Amino acid sequence: METITVEEAEAKRLYPLTLPYRPRQRAMWEKVVADMERGNIPYALVELQVDHEQGAFTGIEVWRGDS
């Protein structure tokens, strides 16, 4: 799935729905996306770098718009 940056999401007037998911948690954000699609709610996947006490990672957040 395609991802966008935080800046692109903000320009589209989207806001974060979830905290960042780790790469191994893909199945979890896929379920959120499926719910968004079922509800015809606009959304985007936002890729960002996360600094965490257990190590930095590239995370995915689900951002949504108003439906």
TORGU-996163 format. One record per residue: x, y, z of N, C-alpha, C, O in turn; residue in three letters. Coordinates in steps of 0.05 Angstrom, whole numbers, padded with zeros to 5 digits, always signed. Example, Ala and Ser with C-alpha at 12.3 -4.5 7.8 and 13.67 -1.06 7.14 Angstrom:
REM TORGU-996163
+00264-00114+00156+00246-00090+00156+00264-00066+00156+00285-00066+00169ALA+00257-00045+00142+00273-00021+00143+00258+00001+00157+00268+00023+00161SER
This chain:
REM TORGU-996163
+00017-00024+00000+00000+00000+00000+00018+00025+00000+00040+00025+00011MET+00008+00045-00012+00023+00070-00014+00022+00086+00012+00002+00086+00026GLU+00044+00098+00019+00046+00115+00043+00052+00144+00035+00062+00149+00013THR+00045+00162+00053+00051+00190+00048+00065+00201+00073+00067+00187+00093ILE+00075+00225+00071+00089+00238+00094+00069+00252+00112+00046+00256+00105THR+00078+00259+00136+00061+00274+00155+00053+00300+00142+00030+00309+00144VAL+00071+00313+00128+00065+00339+00115+00043+00336+00094+00025+00353+00092GLU+00045+00315+00078+00024+00310+00058-00003+00304+00071-00024+00314+00061GLU-00003+00289+00093-00028+00283+00107-00040+00308+00118-00065+00312+00117ALA-00024+00325+00130-00034+00350+00141-00045+00368+00119-00066+00381+00123GLU-00032+00369+00096-00042+00385+00074-00069+00375+00064-00085+00390+00053ALA-00075+00349+00068-00100+00337+00060-00121+00340+00082-00143+00329+00080LYS-00113+00353+00104-00131+00357+00127-00139+00331+00141-00161+00328+00150ARG-00120+00312+00141-00123+00287+00155-00111+00290+00183-00095+00308+00188LEU-00119+00273+00201-00108+00273+00228-00103+00244+00237-00116+00226+00228TYR-00084+00241+00256-00076+00214+00264-00099+00199+00279-00111+00210+00297PRO-00103+00175+00270-00123+00158+00284-00109+00138+00302-00120+00131+00323LEU-00085+00129+00294-00071+00109+00310-00043+00119+00318-00033+00139+00307THR-00032+00105+00336-00003+00108+00343+00013+00093+00322+00001+00077+00307LEU+00039+00097+00320+00054+00083+00300+00055+00052+00304+00059+00043+00327PRO+00050+00038+00283+00053+00009+00283+00081+00001+00275+00092+00013+00256TYR+00092-00019+00287+00118-00030+00279+00114-00047+00254+00091-00056+00248ARG+00135-00052+00238+00132-00068+00214+00118-00096+00219+00103-00105+00203PRO+00125-00108+00242+00113-00135+00247+00083-00133+00254+00070-00154+00257ARG+00073-00109+00258+00045-00106+00265+00027-00099+00241+00005-00089+00244GLN+00037-00105+00217+00023-00098+00193-00006-00108+00193-00024-00094+00184ARG-00011-00132+00202-00038-00143+00202-00057-00126+00218-00081-00125+00212ALA-00047-00113+00239-00064-00096+00256-00073-00071+00240-00097-00065+00241MET-00054-00057+00227-00063-00033+00213-00079-00041+00188-00095-00025+00179TRP-00074-00064+00177-00091-00073+00154-00120-00076+00162-00138-00071+00146GLU-00125-00085+00187-00152-00088+00197-00165-00060+00200-00189-00057+00195LYS-00150-00041+00210-00160-00013+00213-00167-00003+00185-00189+00009+00182VAL-00150-00007+00165-00155+00002+00138-00180-00011+00127-00197+00002+00114VAL-00184-00037+00132-00208-00051+00122-00233-00038+00134-00253-00035+00120ALA-00232-00031+00160-00255-00018+00172-00260+00009+00160-00283+00017+00155ASP-00239+00024+00154-00242+00051+00142-00255+00048+00114-00273+00063+00107MET-00246+00028+00099-00257+00024+00072-00286+00016+00074-00303+00025+00058GLU-00293-00002+00093-00321-00010+00096-00339+00013+00103-00362+00015+00094ARG-00329+00032+00118-00344+00055+00126-00342+00079+00107-00353+00100+00113GLY-00328+00075+00085-00323+00097+00065-00312+00122+00079-00320+00144+00073ASN-00293+00117+00097-00280+00139+00111-00253+00145+00097-00237+00126+00094ILE-00248+00170+00090-00222+00176+00078-00199+00171+00097-00201+00177+00121PRO-00177+00160+00087-00155+00153+00104-00129+00154+00087-00130+00155+00063TYR-00107+00153+00101-00081+00150+00088-00062+00136+00108-00066+00138+00132ALA-00043+00123+00097-00022+00110+00113+00002+00130+00113+00012+00138+00092LEU+00011+00137+00136+00033+00156+00140+00057+00141+00151+00056+00128+00172VAL+00079+00143+00136+00104+00131+00145+00121+00151+00159+00125+00174+00149GLU+00132+00144+00182+00148+00162+00198+00169+00148+00214+00166+00124+00220LEU+00190+00162+00221+00211+00151+00237+00204+00155+00267+00196+00176+00275GLN+00206+00133+00282+00199+00134+00310+00224+00128+00327+00237+00108+00323VAL+00230+00146+00346+00251+00141+00365+00239+00129+00390+00221+00141+00402ASP+00247+00105+00396+00236+00090+00419+00258+00081+00437+00280+00076+00428HIS+00252+00078+00462+00272+00069+00481+00283+00042+00475+00306+00035+00483GLU+00268+00025+00460+00277-00001+00452+00290-00001+00424+00296-00022+00413GLN+00293+00022+00413+00305+00025+00387+00287+00039+00367+00263+00035+00367GLY+00300+00054+00350+00285+00069+00329+00274+00049+00308+00285+00028+00303ALA+00251+00057+00297+00239+00041+00275+00223+00059+00257+00216+00082+00264PHE+00218+00049+00233+00200+00062+00214+00172+00053+00219+00166+00029+00216THR+00155+00071+00227+00128+00063+00234+00107+00072+00213+00112+00089+00196GLY+00084+00060+00216+00061+00067+00199+00038+00075+00217+00030+00060+00235ILE+00027+00099+00212+00003+00108+00226-00020+00109+00206-00015+00115+00182GLU-00044+00104+00215-00068+00108+00199-00079+00135+00206-00084+00141+00230VAL-00081+00152+00186-00093+00179+00190-00120+00179+00176-00124+00166+00156TRP-00138+00194+00186-00165+00195+00174-00174+00224+00169-00164+00243+00180ARG-00194+00225+00152-00207+00251+00147-00235+00250+00157-00244+00229+00167GLY-00249+00272+00155-00277+00272+00163-00294+00261+00140-00289+00266+00117ASP-00313+00244+00148-00329+00231+00127-00355+00246+00123-00371+00238+00106SER
